[in-house]
Amino acid sequence: MTRPDWGTYFLGIAEAVSTRADCRRRKVGAVLVGTDNRILEVGYNGAPSGHPGCLAGHCPRGLLSYEETAAMTDYSDPSSPAYCIALHAEVNALLIAGRAARGATMYITDEPCPNCVKAMRGAGVARAVWPGYELDTTIPKGEPQCLC
């Protein structure tokens, strides 16, 4: 019996974390890992802590089907019927980790949106990994991104 490599191991943990997501449309999990392969923090998508969530029917976007509003369409305008109340998994992990995120790797169950990539860069995360891809978050925007 062999042990999984680090990437497979942490992506599996991210998948388990995603089961806690409070979203009717997508369940995303993130694991922030230090350079010593120790877990710094985890996060999943959902309403801010203490606020009513999507599964309880409080997210306008969560009440719409994919036919009514496609995946990856704008969800940030509070006046839009497609507004989403959730914080993304990556942001939740970064908010809790704080400065410990510098130089870390973020393992995510799905491709991060542009805002989450920006947040990871701002927090000093060195790279992001999701199934089949790896992104060096230290490369400036406009440079080649995929290291797969």
DOGU-748498 format. One record per residue: residue number from 0; residue in three letters; x, y, z of N, C-alpha, C in turn. Coordinates in Angstrom, 2 decimals, padded with zeros to 5 digits. Each point is the difference from the previous one (the first is absolute). Layout:
% residues N
PT   mido   tiba       n_X       n_Y       n_Z      ca_X      ca_Y      ca_Z       c_X       c_Y       c_Z
PT    NUM    ALA         X         Y         Z         X         Y         Z         X         Y         Z
...
//
This chain:
% residues 148
PT   mido   tiba       n_X       n_Y       n_Z      ca_X      ca_Y      ca_Z       c_X       c_Y       c_Z
PT      0    MET    000.85   -001.18    000.00   -000.85    001.18    000.00    000.89    001.25    000.00
PT      1    THR   -000.29    000.95   -000.87    000.79    001.23   -000.06   -000.82    001.18    000.51
PT      2    ARG    000.74    000.97    000.47   -000.65    001.22    000.47   -000.23    000.94   -001.17
PT      3    PRO   -001.05    000.82    000.05   -000.22    000.97   -001.07    001.06    001.10    000.06
PT      4    ASP    000.29    000.61   -001.16    000.91    001.15    000.02   -000.71    001.16    000.70
PT      5    TRP    000.77    001.04    000.34   -000.56    001.11    000.76   -001.18    000.66   -000.71
PT      6    GLY    000.11    000.21   -001.32   -001.08    000.65   -000.73   -001.30   -000.79    000.07
PT      7    THR    000.09   -001.30   -000.23   -001.18   -000.86    000.07   -000.58    000.00    001.41
PT      8    TYR    000.86   -000.06    000.98   -000.42    000.01    001.40   -000.77    001.27    000.34
PT      9    PHE    000.57    001.17   -000.33   -000.63    001.26    000.37   -001.25    000.27   -000.83
PT     10    LEU   -000.02   -000.41   -001.27   -001.23    000.16   -000.79   -001.11   -000.88    000.57
PT     11    GLY    000.34   -001.18    000.52   -000.99   -000.85    000.65   -000.58    000.65    001.25
PT     12    ILE    000.87    000.66    000.76   -000.48    000.73    001.18   -000.90    001.15   -000.42
PT     13    ALA    000.39    000.72   -001.06   -000.83    001.10   -000.50   -001.38   -000.51   -000.42
PT     14    GLU   -000.03   -001.17   -000.60   -001.28   -000.60   -000.39   -000.85   -000.29    001.24
PT     15    ALA    000.61   -000.52    001.05   -000.74   -000.26    001.24   -000.49    001.30    000.62
PT     16    VAL    000.83    001.05   -000.01   -000.39    001.30    000.54   -001.19    000.56   -000.77
PT     17    SER   -000.05   -000.23   -001.31   -001.08    000.55   -000.83   -001.37   -000.50    000.42
PT     18    THR   -000.06   -001.14    000.69   -001.31   -000.53    000.42   -000.68    000.90    001.03
PT     19    ARG    000.75    000.91    000.62   -000.56    000.95    000.96   -000.55    001.25   -000.67
PT     20    ALA    000.18    000.15   -001.30   -000.43    001.22   -000.71   -001.50    000.24    000.18
PT     21    ASP   -000.34    001.26    000.12   -001.38    000.43    000.18   -000.47    000.65   -001.30
PT     22    CYS   -000.08   -000.80   -001.06   -000.38    000.52   -001.31   -000.84   -001.04   -000.73
PT     23    ARG   -001.06    000.45   -000.65   -000.86   -000.91   -000.75    000.59   -000.31   -001.38
PT     24    ARG    000.90    000.85   -000.49    000.49   -000.14   -001.37    001.35   -000.70   -000.10
PT     25    ARG    000.93    000.31    000.89    001.35   -000.57   -000.06    000.54   -000.22    001.39
PT     26    LYS    000.76   -001.04    000.15    000.68   -000.26    001.27    001.50    000.01   -000.28
PT     27    VAL    000.67    000.99    000.57    001.44    000.18   -000.23    000.71   -000.03    001.35
PT     28    GLY    001.11   -000.72    000.04    000.82   -000.05    001.19    001.41    000.45   -000.33
PT     29    ALA    000.69    000.59    000.97    001.37    000.47   -000.18    000.82   -000.38    001.23
PT     30    VAL    001.25   -000.36   -000.25    000.94   -000.33    001.07    001.26    000.82   -000.23
PT     31    LEU    000.37    000.80    000.97    001.20    000.82   -000.06    001.12   -000.75    000.71
PT     32    VAL    001.10   -000.26   -000.71    001.07   -000.85    000.49    001.33    000.76    000.02
PT     33    GLY    000.69   -000.04    001.12    001.30    000.66    000.13    001.10   -000.75   -000.75
PT     34    THR    001.15    000.63   -000.08    001.14   -000.58   -000.73    000.49   -001.30    000.64
PT     35    ASP   -000.40   -000.26    001.23    000.38   -001.24    000.69   -001.05   -001.10   -000.13
PT     36    ASN   -000.95    000.19   -000.94   -001.09   -000.95   -000.23   -000.91   -000.19    001.21
PT     37    ARG   -000.15    001.05    000.79   -000.93    000.01    001.12   -001.20    000.85   -000.37
PT     38    ILE   -001.18   -000.46    000.35   -001.22    000.76   -000.30   -000.06    001.22    000.91
PT     39    LEU   -000.13    001.17   -000.64   -000.12    001.26    000.73   -001.46    000.32    000.29
PT     40    GLU   -000.85   -000.23   -001.00   -001.41    000.33    000.15   -000.79   -000.66   -001.12
PT     41    VAL   -001.31   -000.11    000.21   -000.91   -000.50   -001.02   -001.13    001.00   -000.15
PT     42    GLY   -000.70   -000.07   -001.11   -001.16    000.86   -000.23   -000.95   -000.65   -000.98
PT     43    TYR   -001.25    000.39    000.09   -001.01   -000.46   -000.95   -000.91    001.18   -000.30
PT     44    ASN   -000.73   -000.08   -001.11   -000.84    001.12   -000.39   -001.29    000.02    000.83
PT     45    GLY   -000.42    001.20    000.33   -001.23    000.18    000.76   -000.14    001.41    000.52
PT     46    ALA   -001.14    000.28    000.57   -000.27    001.33    000.55    001.00    000.29    001.12
PT     47    PRO    000.28    001.28    000.25    000.88    000.34    001.11   -000.51   -000.62    001.30
PT     48    SER    000.90   -000.36    000.86   -000.33   -000.65    001.26   -001.06    000.80    000.76
PT     49    GLY   -001.01   -000.69    000.48   -001.05    000.64    000.77   -001.14    000.56   -000.83
PT     50    HIS    000.12   -000.03   -001.32   -001.04    000.52   -000.89   -000.80   -001.15   -000.59
PT     51    PRO   -001.30    000.23   -000.30   -000.78   -001.07   -000.61    000.57   -000.37   -001.36
PT     52    GLY   -000.03   -001.29   -000.33    000.68   -000.49   -001.19   -000.89   -000.40   -001.15
PT     53    CYS    000.66   -000.46   -001.01   -000.63   -000.41   -001.25   -000.92   -001.21    000.21
PT     54    LEU    000.47   -000.99    000.73   -000.81   -001.20    000.19   -001.31    000.30    000.72
PT     55    ALA   -000.03    001.10    000.74   -001.23    000.42    000.69   -000.85    000.92   -000.89
PT     56    GLY    000.43    000.19   -001.26   -000.78    000.79   -000.95    000.28    001.48    000.01
PT     57    HIS    001.13    000.45    000.57    000.28    001.42    000.13    000.89    000.57   -001.11
PT     58    CYS    000.37   -000.79   -000.97    000.85    000.48   -001.09   -000.81    000.08   -001.29
PT     59    PRO   -000.16    001.20   -000.57   -000.77    000.12   -001.23    000.52   -000.90   -001.12
PT     60    ARG    001.31   -000.08   -000.17    000.59   -000.83   -001.05   -000.29   -001.48    000.22
PT     61    GLY    000.01   -000.41    001.25   -000.25   -001.40    000.33   -001.40   -000.46   -000.32
PT     62    LEU   -000.91    000.93   -000.17   -001.38   -000.34   -000.35   -000.21   -000.09   -001.50
PT     63    LEU    001.04    000.33   -000.79   -000.10   -000.04   -001.45    000.65   -001.26   -000.56
PT     64    SER   -000.52   -000.48   -001.09    000.59   -001.17   -000.67    001.15    000.47   -000.89
PT     65    TYR    000.76   -000.96   -000.50    001.09    000.34   -000.93   -000.57    000.53   -001.32
PT     66    GLU   -001.22   -000.37   -000.34   -000.63    000.54   -001.20   -000.34    001.48    000.18
PT     67    GLU   -000.36    000.38    001.23   -000.36    001.38    000.29    001.23    000.90    000.15
PT     68    THR    001.07   -000.53    000.54    001.25    000.74    000.12    001.14   -001.01   -000.06
PT     69    ALA    000.78    000.11   -001.04    001.08   -000.96   -000.25    001.10    000.11    001.05
PT     70    ALA    000.75   -001.07    000.14    001.17    000.01    000.88    000.97    001.06   -000.47
PT     71    MET    000.73    000.58    000.94    001.05    001.00   -000.25   -000.53    001.33   -000.55
PT     72    THR   -001.33    000.24    000.04   -000.51    001.33   -000.35    000.16    000.88    001.23
PT     73    ASP   -000.04    001.33   -000.22    000.23    000.94    001.10   -000.98   -000.26    001.14
PT     74    TYR    000.52   -000.03    001.20   -000.82   -000.27    001.18    000.26    001.02    001.10
PT     75    SER    000.69    001.10   -000.33    000.42    000.93    001.04   -000.91    001.22    000.16
PT     76    ASP   -000.95    000.21   -000.89   -000.88    001.17    000.07   -001.19   -000.30    000.90
PT     77    PRO   -000.09    000.64    001.19   -001.09   -000.30    000.93   -001.39    000.28   -000.57
PT     78    SER   -000.11    000.82   -001.04   -001.31    000.29   -000.57   -000.39   -001.01   -001.09
PT     79    SER    000.90   -000.89   -000.35   -000.25   -001.00   -001.04   -000.75   -001.19    000.57
PT     80    PRO   -000.92   -000.58   -000.79   -000.67   -001.22    000.47    000.97   -001.18    000.11
PT     81    ALA    001.20    000.13   -000.59    001.00   -001.07    000.04    001.06    000.26    001.08
PT     82    TYR   -000.28    000.94    000.93    000.95    000.33    001.07    000.23   -001.22    000.89
PT     83    CYS    001.25   -000.18    000.40    000.39   -001.11    000.87    000.48    000.56    001.34
PT     84    ILE   -000.48   -000.57    001.08    000.37    000.48    001.35    001.27   -000.64    000.52
PT     85    ALA    000.51   -001.01   -000.69    001.09   -000.81    000.53    001.37    000.64   -000.14
PT     86    LEU    000.86   -000.36    000.94    001.43    000.21   -000.13    000.55   -001.27   -000.64
PT     87    HIS    000.97    000.14   -000.87    000.58   -001.18   -000.64    000.89   -000.75    000.98
PT     88    ALA    000.18   -001.29   -000.26    000.80   -000.86    000.87    001.40    000.56    000.20
PT     89    GLU    000.61    000.49   -001.09    001.36    000.52    000.07    000.08    001.20    000.93
PT     90    VAL   -000.98    000.89   -000.10   -000.02    001.21    000.82   -000.22   -000.37    001.47
PT     91    ASN   -000.90   -000.94    000.26   -000.22   -000.43    001.38    001.28   -000.53    000.62
PT     92    ALA    000.75   -000.81   -000.73    001.26   -000.52    000.53    001.01    001.13    000.24
PT     93    LEU    000.08    000.94   -000.93    000.95    001.11    000.12   -000.36    000.92    001.17
PT     94    LEU   -001.28    000.25    000.21   -000.41    000.88    001.10    000.44   -000.55    001.35
PT     95    ILE   -000.09   -001.29    000.16    000.36   -000.62    001.28    001.52   -000.14    000.13
PT     96    ALA    000.67   -000.31   -001.11    001.45   -000.25    000.04    000.82    001.27    000.20
PT     97    GLY   -000.45    001.12   -000.53    000.75    001.24    000.13    001.40   -000.09   -000.58
PT     98    ARG    000.98    000.49    000.73    001.39    000.04   -000.48    000.61   -001.37   -000.24
PT     99    ALA   -000.55   -001.03    000.61    000.53   -001.35   -000.20   -000.13   -000.45   -001.45
PT    100    ALA   -000.81    000.70   -000.80   -000.20   -000.37   -001.41    001.21    000.30   -000.87
PT    101    ARG    000.90    000.87    000.45    001.17    000.37   -000.81    000.82   -001.23   -000.35
PT    102    GLY    000.21   -000.21   -001.29    000.81   -001.10   -000.50   -000.72   -001.33   -000.06
PT    103    ALA   -001.26   -000.05    000.45   -000.75   -001.26    000.06   -000.53   -000.41   -001.37
PT    104    THR   -000.53   -001.21   -000.05   -000.68   -000.53   -001.18   -001.46   -000.19    000.36
PT    105    MET   -000.90    000.39   -000.92   -001.43   -000.18    000.20   -000.46   -001.14   -000.89
PT    106    TYR   -000.55   -001.06    000.59   -000.58   -001.12   -000.73   -001.52    000.21   -000.01
PT    107    ILE   -000.59   -000.04   -001.20   -001.41    000.36   -000.17   -000.69   -001.08   -000.84
PT    108    THR   -001.26   -000.23    000.27   -000.73   -001.03   -000.74   -000.36    000.45   -001.41
PT    109    ASP    000.07    001.29   -000.30   -000.39    000.53   -001.30    000.87    001.20   -000.35
PT    110    GLU    000.01    000.39   -001.25    000.79    001.15   -000.44   -000.42    001.27    000.75
PT    111    PRO    000.95    000.76    000.52   -000.36    001.23    000.72   -000.45    001.09   -000.98
PT    112    CYS   -000.95    000.81    000.45   -000.44    001.14   -000.81    001.09    001.07    000.02
PT    113    PRO   -000.06    000.97   -000.92    001.02    001.06   -000.02    000.13    000.77    001.31
PT    114    ASN   -001.11    000.22    000.70    000.08    000.72    001.28    000.72   -000.82    001.06
PT    115    CYS   -000.18   -001.31   -000.01    000.70   -000.84    000.98    001.49   -000.08   -000.32
PT    116    VAL    000.34   -000.03   -001.29    001.43    000.03   -000.38    000.61    001.31    000.50
PT    117    LYS   -000.73    001.09   -000.17    000.49    001.31    000.47    000.16   -000.01    001.52
PT    118    ALA   -000.94   -000.59    000.72    000.10   -000.08    001.46    001.19   -000.85    000.42
PT    119    MET    000.22   -001.10   -000.71    001.15   -000.86    000.32    001.30    000.76   -000.22
PT    120    ARG    000.08    000.73   -001.11    001.21    000.79   -000.26    000.20    001.03    001.10
PT    121    GLY   -001.07    000.67    000.38    000.09    001.01    001.05    000.44   -000.56    001.33
PT    122    ALA   -000.39   -001.24    000.28    000.36   -000.64    001.26    001.39   -000.62   -000.05
PT    123    GLY    000.60   -000.05   -001.20    001.34   -000.56   -000.13    000.05   -001.49   -000.24
PT    124    VAL   -001.14   -000.60   -000.39   -000.02   -001.42   -000.32    000.88   -000.22   -001.22
PT    125    ALA    000.87   -001.00    000.04    000.97   -000.24   -001.08   -000.60   -000.73   -001.19
PT    126    ARG   -000.91   -000.95    000.27   -000.59   -000.72   -001.12   -001.36   -000.54    000.37
PT    127    ALA   -000.80   -000.25   -001.03   -001.32   -000.59    000.16   -000.03   -001.29   -000.82
PT    128    VAL   -000.60   -001.03    000.56   -000.10   -001.30   -000.67   -001.46   -000.44    000.05
PT    129    TRP   -000.52   -000.41   -001.15   -001.32   -000.61   -000.06    000.08   -001.17   -000.96
PT    130    PRO   -000.97   -000.90   -000.03    000.14   -001.21   -000.79    000.46    000.27   -001.44
PT    131    GLY    001.18   -000.52   -000.31    000.55    000.11   -001.35    000.79    001.27   -000.29
PT    132    TYR    000.08    000.94    000.95    000.66    001.27   -000.26    000.81    000.48    001.20
PT    133    GLU    000.95    000.86   -000.32    000.80    000.67    001.02    000.26    001.41   -000.50
PT    134    LEU   -000.14    000.98    000.88    000.18    001.41   -000.36    001.03    000.62    000.92
PT    135    ASP    001.05    000.58   -000.59    000.98    000.75    000.78   -000.58    001.38    000.23
PT    136    THR   -000.46    000.29    001.19   -000.67    001.27    000.28    000.97    001.15    000.16
PT    137    THR    001.30   -000.27   -000.10    000.99    001.08    000.08    000.28    000.59   -001.37
PT    138    ILE   -000.46   -000.65   -001.09    000.21    000.52   -001.35   -000.96    001.16   -000.22
PT    139    PRO    000.49    001.16   -000.44   -000.88    001.15   -000.22   -001.07   -000.31   -001.05
PT    140    LYS   -001.13    000.66    000.14   -001.11   -000.18   -000.93    000.49    000.31   -001.42
PT    141    GLY   -000.46   -000.79   -000.96    000.40    000.18   -001.38    001.13   -000.93   -000.43
PT    142    GLU    000.70   -000.57    000.98    001.07   -000.96   -000.30   -000.64   -001.39   -000.12
PT    143    PRO    000.68   -000.95   -000.62   -000.54   -001.36   -000.07   -000.29   -000.52    001.40
PT    144    GLN   -001.16   -000.62    000.19   -000.45   -000.39    001.33    000.06   -001.48    000.30
PT    145    CYS   -000.34   -000.83   -000.97   -000.18   -001.42    000.29    001.35   -000.72    000.03
PT    146    LEU    000.25   -000.73    001.07    001.23   -000.75    000.16   -000.25   -001.50   -000.21
PT    147    CYS   -001.13   -000.35   -000.60   -000.34   -001.42   -000.16    000.78   -000.65   -001.12
//
